[in-house]
Amino acid sequence: MRAIPDVITHINLPSGPVAVDAHEYLTNPANWTLEFANHMAAKEGLSLSPLHHEVIRFMRDYYDQHGIAADARFVLKYLAARDGLTKSGAKQMLFTLFPYGYVKQACKIAGMKQPRAWSTG
């Protein structure tokens, strides 16, 4: 638990406002839309490629199946199996897709709540 309370704000998208925390992570992953993903990616300076969308879809499916956000190791395993990569190669690919880190960019764009126990890298 954090020592300070979460501050909830809203991002106004063309389809309507969505609630986010002070760091602009969705407060409710069920409110995620592709529109939100594209908006956040643009704010992060990313143009989403088909591979970005595939990783985001994997993360969203994992969340739907397990009720929690996938940590990076599951995404690394997915990328390694998908492309026959080593763990190191999968990690390099993930950081090529999301250069400021899995939590900072991938989780945010995929609509996950801000992880409380993970690093921000």
Backbone as a chain_set.jsonl record, in Angstrom:
{"seq": "MRAIPDVITHINLPSGPVAVDAHEYLTNPANWTLEFANHMAAKEGLSLSPLHHEVIRFMRDYYDQHGIAADARFVLKYLAARDGLTKSGAKQMLFTLFPYGYVKQACKIAGMKQPRAWSTG", "coords": {"N": [[0.848, -1.175, 0.0], [0.466, 2.238, -0.68], [1.791, 5.215, 0.825], [0.589, 7.61, 0.361], [-2.611, 8.725, -0.765], [-4.182, 7.535, -3.785], [-4.462, 9.697, -6.541], [-7.055, 10.493, -8.533], [-7.633, 11.219, -11.877], [-8.871, 12.345, -15.078], [-8.665, 11.359, -18.473], [-9.537, 12.851, -21.398], [-10.923, 11.381, -24.043], [-11.936, 11.067, -27.508], [-14.141, 9.297, -27.437], [-15.012, 9.599, -24.88], [-14.426, 10.373, -21.345], [-11.812, 8.744, -19.431], [-10.889, 7.226, -16.383], [-7.865, 7.732, -14.687], [-4.838, 7.139, -12.798], [-2.502, 9.195, -10.904], [-0.217, 8.859, -12.429], [-1.111, 8.29, -14.876], [-2.01, 5.685, -15.424], [-4.566, 3.356, -16.15], [-7.344, 3.23, -13.946], [-9.125, 1.213, -13.856], [-8.756, -1.676, -15.456], [-10.681, -2.818, -17.123], [-11.774, -0.77, -18.541], [-10.203, -0.306, -20.701], [-9.411, 0.574, -24.044], [-8.739, 0.376, -27.571], [-8.456, 2.911, -28.497], [-7.603, 4.266, -26.186], [-5.096, 2.99, -25.893], [-3.735, 3.84, -28.226], [-3.7, 6.594, -27.742], [-2.138, 6.757, -25.37], [0.229, 5.601, -26.286], [1.027, 7.476, -28.202], [1.522, 9.636, -26.482], [3.748, 8.605, -25.246], [5.518, 8.682, -27.255], [5.519, 6.65, -29.106], [4.794, 4.75, -32.011], [2.432, 2.483, -32.675], [3.129, -0.703, -33.776], [2.249, -3.697, -35.687], [3.417, -5.769, -34.134], [3.636, -4.56, -31.593], [0.896, -4.373, -31.031], [0.287, -7.085, -30.93], [1.721, -7.934, -28.655], [0.447, -6.358, -26.721], [-2.126, -7.411, -26.966], [-1.603, -10.023, -26.055], [-0.976, -9.412, -23.374], [-3.423, -8.308, -22.52], [-5.13, -10.528, -22.886], [-3.973, -12.287, -21.048], [-4.508, -10.924, -18.683], [-7.325, -11.042, -18.725], [-7.705, -13.806, -18.458], [-6.435, -14.469, -16.03], [-6.879, -12.492, -14.165], [-4.989, -10.734, -13.222], [-2.226, -8.567, -13.993], [0.137, -9.564, -16.429], [3.43, -10.327, -15.543], [6.673, -9.212, -16.647], [8.201, -11.492, -17.279], [6.447, -13.405, -18.358], [5.682, -12.247, -20.742], [8.151, -12.148, -21.963], [8.651, -14.897, -22.269], [6.592, -15.481, -24.054], [7.371, -13.943, -26.337], [9.851, -15.157, -26.855], [9.076, -17.794, -27.513], [7.44, -17.264, -29.693], [9.157, -16.214, -31.658], [11.366, -17.85, -31.615], [13.472, -17.088, -29.95], [16.254, -16.497, -27.705], [16.25, -16.014, -24.116], [17.574, -13.628, -23.641], [17.467, -12.47, -26.2], [14.699, -12.127, -26.445], [14.268, -10.304, -24.413], [15.7, -8.137, -25.391], [14.127, -7.59, -27.654], [11.702, -6.873, -26.424], [12.472, -4.514, -25.108], [13.139, -3.028, -27.314], [10.673, -2.647, -28.451], [9.345, -1.311, -26.351], [10.974, 1.051, -25.211], [11.299, 2.52, -22.812], [10.712, 0.793, -20.848], [8.993, -2.084, -19.507], [7.0, -1.79, -17.47], [6.639, 1.014, -17.393], [5.85, 1.677, -20.021], [4.648, -0.537, -21.606], [2.775, -1.763, -19.809], [1.226, 0.446, -19.124], [0.178, 1.318, -21.64], [-1.223, -0.961, -22.353], [-3.273, -0.838, -20.587], [-3.153, -1.676, -17.933], [-3.395, -1.563, -14.336], [-1.274, 0.564, -12.398], [1.518, -1.203, -11.477], [2.226, -2.07, -8.133], [4.256, -3.333, -6.717], [6.345, -3.744, -8.427], [9.381, -2.808, -10.12], [9.938, 0.33, -11.798], [11.082, 0.016, -14.221]], "CA": [[0.0, 0.0, 0.0], [1.217, 3.492, -0.732], [1.579, 6.093, 1.968], [-0.296, 8.706, -0.03], [-3.75, 8.182, -1.515], [-4.175, 7.715, -5.232], [-5.163, 10.855, -7.075], [-7.73, 10.071, -9.756], [-7.944, 12.262, -12.848], [-9.491, 11.789, -16.273], [-8.164, 11.689, -19.805], [-10.683, 13.009, -22.292], [-10.765, 10.811, -25.372], [-13.126, 11.349, -28.318], [-15.27, 8.452, -27.029], [-15.405, 9.97, -23.524], [-13.342, 10.384, -20.364], [-11.418, 7.531, -18.722], [-10.225, 7.518, -15.107], [-6.475, 7.298, -14.567], [-4.191, 7.595, -11.575], [-1.622, 10.358, -11.084], [0.806, 8.543, -13.425], [-1.894, 8.019, -16.088], [-2.388, 4.286, -15.595], [-6.004, 3.176, -15.951], [-7.738, 2.777, -12.611], [-9.89, -0.005, -14.066], [-8.337, -2.24, -16.74], [-11.847, -3.138, -17.958], [-12.09, 0.418, -19.334], [-9.22, -0.18, -21.771], [-9.832, 0.532, -25.443], [-7.664, 0.636, -28.526], [-8.32, 4.372, -28.515], [-6.743, 4.599, -25.052], [-3.748, 2.511, -26.204], [-3.129, 4.741, -29.212], [-3.478, 7.878, -27.072], [-0.996, 6.647, -24.459], [1.424, 5.357, -27.094], [1.432, 8.77, -28.765], [2.131, 10.415, -25.388], [5.051, 7.995, -24.965], [6.353, 8.836, -28.434], [5.55, 5.384, -29.836], [3.822, 4.443, -33.047], [2.204, 1.06, -32.447], [3.268, -1.619, -34.916], [1.514, -4.946, -35.461], [4.008, -6.519, -33.019], [3.175, -3.905, -30.359], [-0.49, -4.786, -30.811], [0.296, -8.495, -30.545], [2.153, -7.996, -27.253], [-0.646, -5.784, -25.928], [-3.209, -8.397, -26.975], [-1.179, -11.078, -25.135], [-1.122, -8.884, -22.01], [-4.859, -8.182, -22.231], [-5.663, -11.885, -22.741], [-3.463, -12.815, -19.774], [-5.297, -10.269, -17.634], [-8.681, -11.595, -18.772], [-7.684, -15.193, -17.999], [-5.878, -14.644, -14.684], [-7.319, -11.431, -13.27], [-3.843, -9.905, -12.836], [-1.353, -8.215, -15.113], [1.287, -10.441, -16.662], [4.706, -9.652, -15.343], [7.497, -9.216, -17.858], [8.725, -12.823, -17.631], [5.485, -14.099, -19.205], [5.774, -11.63, -22.07], [9.424, -12.608, -22.525], [8.445, -16.284, -22.712], [5.747, -15.405, -25.244], [8.19, -13.47, -27.454], [10.865, -16.172, -27.142], [8.418, -18.905, -28.211], [6.899, -16.755, -30.957], [10.202, -15.957, -32.647], [12.509, -18.733, -31.417], [14.548, -16.28, -29.378], [16.739, -16.775, -26.356], [15.714, -15.075, -23.129], [18.25, -12.35, -23.898], [16.907, -11.923, -27.435], [13.328, -11.692, -26.157], [14.377, -9.086, -23.601], [16.106, -7.066, -26.313], [12.969, -7.261, -28.467], [10.739, -6.156, -25.583], [12.959, -3.149, -24.879], [13.067, -2.322, -28.589], [9.268, -2.242, -28.587], [8.993, -0.393, -25.258], [12.317, 1.436, -24.761], [11.345, 3.044, -21.454], [10.443, -0.274, -19.913], [7.756, -2.846, -19.527], [5.996, -1.174, -16.599], [6.42, 2.417, -17.773], [5.164, 1.831, -21.307], [3.773, -1.637, -22.025], [1.638, -1.905, -18.884], [0.373, 1.636, -19.237], [-0.516, 1.296, -22.924], [-2.138, -2.111, -22.338], [-4.387, -0.549, -19.692], [-3.025, -2.293, -16.622], [-3.191, -0.644, -13.221], [0.145, 0.709, -12.112], [1.975, -2.225, -10.522], [2.701, -1.457, -6.892], [5.429, -4.004, -6.173], [7.373, -3.911, -9.439], [10.182, -1.622, -10.419], [9.357, 1.104, -12.888], [11.885, -0.187, -15.431]], "C": [[0.892, 1.236, 0.0], [0.865, 4.353, 0.472], [0.656, 7.256, 1.641], [-1.454, 8.134, -0.845], [-3.584, 8.424, -3.009], [-4.98, 8.95, -5.603], [-5.746, 10.425, -8.414], [-8.027, 11.296, -10.614], [-8.601, 11.576, -14.052], [-8.744, 12.247, -17.518], [-9.392, 11.748, -20.696], [-10.32, 12.513, -23.683], [-12.002, 11.151, -26.195], [-14.358, 10.525, -27.911], [-15.751, 8.757, -25.612], [-14.239, 9.879, -22.563], [-13.075, 8.995, -19.778], [-10.641, 7.926, -17.482], [-8.824, 6.904, -15.093], [-5.918, 7.781, -13.23], [-3.242, 8.755, -11.901], [-0.535, 10.132, -12.132], [0.191, 8.109, -14.754], [-2.043, 6.535, -16.425], [-3.894, 4.207, -15.379], [-6.285, 2.712, -14.528], [-8.555, 1.495, -12.69], [-9.517, -0.573, -15.437], [-9.499, -2.612, -17.666], [-12.242, -1.963, -18.849], [-11.123, 0.637, -20.496], [-9.9, -0.245, -23.137], [-8.604, 0.736, -26.321], [-7.409, 2.137, -28.631], [-7.404, 4.837, -27.378], [-5.3, 4.198, -25.351], [-3.045, 3.451, -27.18], [-2.816, 6.1, -28.605], [-2.227, 7.814, -26.186], [0.298, 6.401, -25.233], [1.94, 6.668, -27.692], [2.086, 9.64, -27.692], [3.519, 9.9, -25.048], [5.998, 8.095, -26.165], [6.482, 7.556, -29.256], [4.466, 5.353, -30.905], [3.639, 2.931, -32.982], [2.236, 0.262, -33.748], [2.387, -2.845, -34.676], [2.094, -5.769, -34.307], [3.663, -5.892, -31.674], [1.764, -4.392, -30.021], [-0.571, -6.245, -30.381], [0.703, -8.662, -29.08], [1.053, -7.457, -26.339], [-1.809, -6.767, -25.852], [-2.875, -9.563, -26.04], [-1.381, -10.636, -23.685], [-2.591, -8.791, -21.61], [-5.496, -9.564, -22.031], [-5.22, -12.505, -21.417], [-4.276, -12.225, -18.622], [-6.717, -10.856, -17.581], [-8.735, -13.012, -18.211], [-7.311, -15.34, -16.528], [-6.304, -13.577, -13.679], [-6.207, -10.556, -12.729], [-3.026, -9.606, -14.085], [-0.216, -9.222, -15.215], [2.555, -9.69, -16.318], [5.584, -9.912, -16.564], [7.964, -10.612, -18.243], [7.768, -13.594, -18.52], [5.514, -13.539, -20.631], [7.079, -12.05, -22.738], [9.313, -14.041, -23.037], [7.611, -16.32, -23.988], [6.579, -14.999, -26.464], [9.239, -14.507, -27.849], [10.257, -17.328, -27.932], [7.936, -18.474, -29.593], [7.961, -16.696, -32.032], [11.435, -16.845, -32.49], [13.722, -18.01, -30.853], [15.039, -16.857, -28.053], [16.087, -15.783, -25.403], [16.301, -13.682, -23.354], [17.693, -11.681, -25.16], [15.495, -11.402, -27.241], [13.345, -10.4, -25.353], [14.77, -7.904, -24.478], [14.924, -6.631, -27.174], [11.956, -6.451, -27.666], [11.188, -4.715, -25.359], [13.099, -2.356, -26.176], [11.648, -1.801, -28.797], [8.896, -1.15, -27.591], [10.289, 0.086, -24.591], [12.397, 2.006, -23.352], [10.857, 2.042, -20.434], [9.053, -0.86, -19.988], [6.67, -2.181, -18.692], [5.646, 0.219, -17.083], [5.62, 2.55, -19.056], [4.191, 0.696, -21.608], [2.56, -1.764, -21.114], [0.678, -0.726, -19.004], [-0.463, 1.59, -20.515], [-1.543, 0.165, -22.978], [-3.276, -1.94, -21.329], [-4.332, -1.235, -18.344], [-2.97, -1.206, -15.546], [-1.697, -0.541, -12.983], [0.556, -0.359, -11.103], [2.587, -1.57, -9.296], [3.997, -2.077, -6.388], [6.552, -4.157, -7.179], [8.201, -2.656, -9.543], [9.51, -0.885, -11.566], [10.124, 0.932, -14.191], [11.307, -1.158, -16.384]], "O": [[1.954, 1.247, 0.623], [-0.213, 4.232, 1.055], [0.018, 7.822, 2.529], [-1.274, 7.141, -1.55], [-2.938, 9.38, -3.438], [-6.046, 9.207, -5.042], [-5.011, 10.038, -9.322], [-8.598, 12.28, -10.142], [-8.851, 10.371, -14.031], [-8.259, 13.376, -17.595], [-10.187, 10.809, -20.742], [-9.529, 13.127, -24.4], [-13.034, 11.496, -25.618], [-15.488, 11.001, -28.027], [-16.78, 8.235, -25.183], [-13.177, 9.367, -22.918], [-13.986, 8.178, -19.647], [-9.829, 8.851, -17.52], [-8.627, 5.738, -15.435], [-6.452, 8.703, -12.614], [-3.193, 9.23, -13.036], [0.014, 11.093, -12.671], [0.89, 7.622, -15.643], [-2.188, 6.177, -17.594], [-4.44, 4.907, -14.526], [-5.546, 1.898, -13.974], [-8.667, 0.769, -11.702], [-9.913, -0.023, -16.464], [-9.308, -2.709, -18.878], [-12.976, -2.151, -19.819], [-11.209, 1.646, -21.197], [-10.836, -1.015, -23.35], [-7.565, 1.211, -25.861], [-6.275, 2.571, -28.83], [-6.539, 5.691, -27.577], [-4.378, 4.972, -25.094], [-1.886, 3.812, -26.973], [-1.784, 6.695, -28.913], [-1.37, 8.696, -26.24], [1.346, 6.935, -24.872], [3.142, 6.933, -27.685], [3.087, 10.306, -27.956], [4.376, 10.667, -24.608], [7.143, 7.647, -26.097], [7.439, 7.394, -30.013], [3.364, 5.868, -30.713], [4.588, 2.18, -33.209], [1.476, 0.52, -34.681], [1.84, -3.013, -33.585], [1.338, -6.405, -33.572], [3.419, -6.614, -30.707], [1.476, -4.77, -28.886], [-1.41, -6.601, -29.554], [0.095, -9.447, -28.352], [0.767, -8.045, -25.297], [-2.412, -6.936, -24.792], [-3.745, -10.044, -25.314], [-1.898, -11.396, -22.866], [-2.959, -9.154, -20.492], [-6.303, -9.752, -21.12], [-6.008, -13.171, -20.746], [-4.678, -12.939, -17.703], [-7.237, -11.129, -16.499], [-9.71, -13.379, -17.556], [-7.814, -16.235, -15.85], [-6.109, -13.744, -12.475], [-6.451, -9.716, -11.862], [-3.125, -10.301, -15.096], [0.322, -9.674, -14.204], [2.743, -8.551, -16.745], [5.255, -10.744, -17.409], [8.112, -10.894, -19.432], [8.217, -14.37, -19.364], [5.384, -14.285, -21.602], [7.11, -12.282, -23.947], [9.822, -14.362, -24.111], [7.892, -17.101, -24.896], [6.499, -15.644, -27.51], [9.492, -14.715, -29.036], [10.847, -17.793, -28.907], [8.019, -19.243, -30.551], [7.718, -17.074, -33.178], [12.444, -16.621, -33.159], [14.858, -18.289, -31.234], [14.33, -17.604, -27.378], [15.448, -14.824, -25.836], [15.592, -12.68, -23.263], [17.477, -10.47, -25.181], [15.126, -10.368, -27.797], [12.531, -9.506, -25.585], [14.238, -6.804, -24.327], [14.733, -5.437, -27.402], [11.414, -5.463, -28.16], [10.371, -3.796, -25.414], [13.171, -1.127, -26.137], [11.442, -0.676, -29.254], [8.218, -0.184, -27.941], [10.661, -0.415, -23.53], [13.469, 1.979, -22.747], [10.611, 2.395, -19.28], [8.096, -0.241, -20.453], [5.54, -2.025, -19.156], [4.468, 0.565, -17.172], [4.79, 3.451, -19.17], [3.011, 0.954, -21.846], [1.433, -1.862, -21.598], [-0.54, -0.9, -18.986], [-1.675, 1.801, -20.474], [-2.606, 0.316, -23.579], [-4.148, -2.803, -21.229], [-5.357, -1.365, -17.675], [-2.553, -0.078, -15.808], [-0.941, -1.451, -13.326], [0.009, -0.419, -10.001], [3.373, -0.629, -9.409], [4.766, -1.409, -5.697], [7.621, -4.655, -6.825], [7.787, -1.579, -9.113], [8.618, -1.421, -12.223], [9.846, 1.63, -15.166], [11.89, -1.412, -17.437]]}, "num_chains": 1, "name": "protein.A"}
